[in-house]
Structures are given as C-alpha cells and as structure tokens.
Amino acid sequence: MSDTTDQFETPRFRVRSASDVEEFRHPNNMNIRQMFTAADGIFESSLQFMLVNRLPAGEVNTAHTHEDVEKLYYFLSGKGEVICGPTTTNVSAGDCLFFPAAIEHQIRSLGPDELAFVVCAAKTVETPKGLGG
C-alpha cells in the first residue's frame, strides 16, 4: 500500500491492494483473491465477502447452490456463459448480474481470454425467494 493510503486507514475503513492478497486455486477451477470477508470483522451488514475471481479460458466452475447467500457479479474482462437455474446467458466485460440465493448456478469462460470478475455476497435476511417474486 502507498503511504498516502495508510494515513486514511482506520479499523473499519480498509484499502487493500490485490497485489497484497494471495490468489489461490479453488477446487471449482476458479483462481480467487479474497479481498474482504466477514472474518475481517468490519461488516455491520449481512455482507459475507468480496472476491476477485479469474476463470481461465475454456474452464467451467462446478455448478453449485448457496442456500442463504445472494451474489452480485461484475465482469472485468473476457467472455462467459452463465447458467442460473433454467436460464443461460452470455456475459462480457462491463456486465453485472445478480444470482438469487437457493438457485444452482455455473460459469464457463468462453475464451480466448480468461474471464475475470468481482463477486460480492450477502446472507439473505428472510427466506430465499429463488427465481420467484
């Protein structure tokens, strides 16, 4: 971090550079940097984590469901195919999508470049509605 950033940091205001966070390979084929998590003790909301993910060209993550966590994805680069329940759609840099809780979802990087995206997730505060109203 730069010296100018340090002077503004407090216990609850955090600035974290991606270069300071180790990336790991998740078993679902994703390269992940956990930028912030609930374990950091800074969230007052139901926010659970903020990740920067990279999915290599041609790779697909494992279809999975989060029963009580909804997620927002913002795509930084690449092209991908997203399956959310019965719906399949293509995404690319600049697209933002919302995954409701309790719905199976999966992402495929269509290449030729890796698919990079930011993920923010929060626990539901009520019973998940899935794809319904």
C-alpha positions as CSV (number, residue, x, y, z in Angstrom):
1,M,0.0,0.0,0.0
2,S,1.1,3.5,-0.6
3,D,1.9,6.0,2.2
4,T,-1.0,8.2,1.2
5,T,-3.4,5.3,1.7
6,D,-2.1,4.4,5.1
7,Q,-3.0,7.8,6.6
8,F,-6.7,7.2,5.9
9,E,-7.0,3.6,7.1
10,T,-8.9,3.0,10.3
11,P,-10.0,-0.2,11.9
12,R,-13.2,-0.1,9.8
13,F,-12.1,1.8,6.7
14,R,-9.9,-0.6,4.7
15,V,-8.0,-0.2,1.5
16,R,-6.5,-3.5,0.2
17,S,-4.5,-3.9,-3.0
18,A,-5.0,-7.1,-5.0
19,S,-1.2,-7.4,-5.1
20,D,-1.2,-7.7,-1.2
21,V,-3.7,-10.6,-1.3
22,E,-2.6,-14.1,-2.2
23,E,-4.5,-15.7,-5.0
24,F,-5.5,-19.4,-4.6
25,R,-6.8,-22.1,-6.9
26,H,-10.3,-23.2,-5.7
27,P,-11.3,-26.8,-6.4
28,N,-14.1,-25.5,-8.7
29,N,-11.4,-24.3,-11.3
30,M,-11.5,-20.7,-10.1
31,N,-8.5,-18.5,-9.2
32,I,-9.7,-16.4,-6.2
33,R,-8.4,-13.4,-4.2
34,Q,-10.5,-13.0,-1.0
35,M,-10.3,-9.2,-0.8
36,F,-12.6,-8.9,2.2
37,T,-14.6,-11.5,4.2
38,A,-16.9,-11.4,7.2
39,A,-14.0,-12.8,9.2
40,D,-12.2,-9.4,8.9
41,G,-14.7,-8.1,11.4
42,I,-15.5,-4.9,9.5
43,F,-19.0,-5.6,8.1
44,E,-22.1,-4.5,10.0
45,S,-24.4,-5.8,7.3
46,S,-25.1,-9.3,6.1
47,L,-22.2,-8.9,3.6
48,Q,-20.2,-12.1,3.5
49,F,-17.3,-11.5,1.1
50,M,-15.9,-9.6,-1.8
51,L,-13.7,-11.6,-4.2
52,V,-11.8,-11.1,-7.4
53,N,-12.1,-14.3,-9.5
54,R,-10.4,-15.4,-12.6
55,L,-11.6,-18.4,-14.7
56,P,-9.1,-19.5,-17.4
57,A,-10.3,-19.7,-21.0
58,G,-12.3,-22.9,-21.6
59,E,-12.7,-23.7,-17.9
60,V,-16.0,-24.1,-16.1
61,N,-16.7,-23.9,-12.4
62,T,-18.7,-26.6,-10.6
63,A,-22.4,-26.0,-10.6
64,H,-23.4,-25.1,-7.0
65,T,-26.0,-23.5,-4.8
66,H,-25.8,-21.2,-1.9
67,E,-29.0,-21.7,0.1
68,D,-28.9,-18.4,2.0
69,V,-26.4,-16.3,0.1
70,E,-27.2,-14.0,-2.8
71,K,-24.4,-12.7,-5.0
72,L,-23.6,-9.8,-7.4
73,Y,-21.0,-10.4,-10.2
74,Y,-19.3,-7.6,-12.1
75,F,-17.3,-8.8,-15.1
76,L,-14.0,-7.1,-15.7
77,S,-12.7,-8.9,-18.8
78,G,-13.3,-11.9,-21.0
79,K,-16.5,-13.6,-22.3
80,G,-18.5,-16.2,-20.5
81,E,-21.6,-18.2,-20.3
82,V,-23.7,-18.2,-17.1
83,I,-26.3,-20.7,-16.1
84,C,-28.7,-19.7,-13.4
85,G,-31.4,-22.2,-12.8
86,P,-33.1,-22.8,-16.1
87,T,-31.6,-19.7,-17.7
88,T,-28.4,-19.5,-19.8
89,T,-27.0,-16.1,-20.9
90,N,-23.7,-14.8,-22.2
91,V,-21.7,-12.1,-20.3
92,S,-18.7,-9.9,-21.1
93,A,-16.7,-7.0,-19.6
94,G,-19.0,-4.4,-18.1
95,D,-21.9,-6.7,-17.4
96,C,-23.3,-7.0,-13.9
97,L,-25.6,-9.9,-12.8
98,F,-27.4,-10.9,-9.7
99,F,-27.6,-14.6,-8.5
100,P,-30.5,-15.1,-6.1
101,A,-30.0,-17.4,-3.2
102,A,-31.1,-21.1,-3.4
103,I,-30.6,-21.3,-7.2
104,E,-28.0,-23.6,-8.8
105,H,-25.5,-21.6,-10.9
106,Q,-22.4,-22.2,-13.0
107,I,-20.0,-20.1,-15.1
108,R,-18.0,-21.0,-18.2
109,S,-15.1,-18.9,-19.6
110,L,-15.6,-18.9,-23.4
111,G,-12.2,-17.5,-24.2
112,P,-10.0,-16.7,-25.9
113,D,-9.0,-14.7,-22.7
114,E,-9.7,-15.6,-19.1
115,L,-13.0,-14.4,-17.6
116,A,-12.3,-12.0,-14.7
117,F,-15.0,-10.7,-12.3
118,V,-15.7,-9.3,-8.9
119,V,-18.1,-11.1,-6.6
120,C,-19.9,-9.6,-3.6
121,A,-22.1,-11.8,-1.5
122,A,-24.6,-11.3,1.3
123,K,-26.6,-13.6,3.5
124,T,-30.4,-13.3,3.0
125,V,-32.3,-11.7,5.8
126,E,-35.5,-13.5,5.0
127,T,-36.4,-16.9,3.5
128,P,-34.8,-17.0,0.0
129,K,-37.3,-16.5,-2.9
130,G,-35.1,-18.2,-5.5
131,L,-36.2,-17.1,-9.0
132,G,-39.7,-16.3,-7.8
133,G,-41.1,-12.9,-6.9
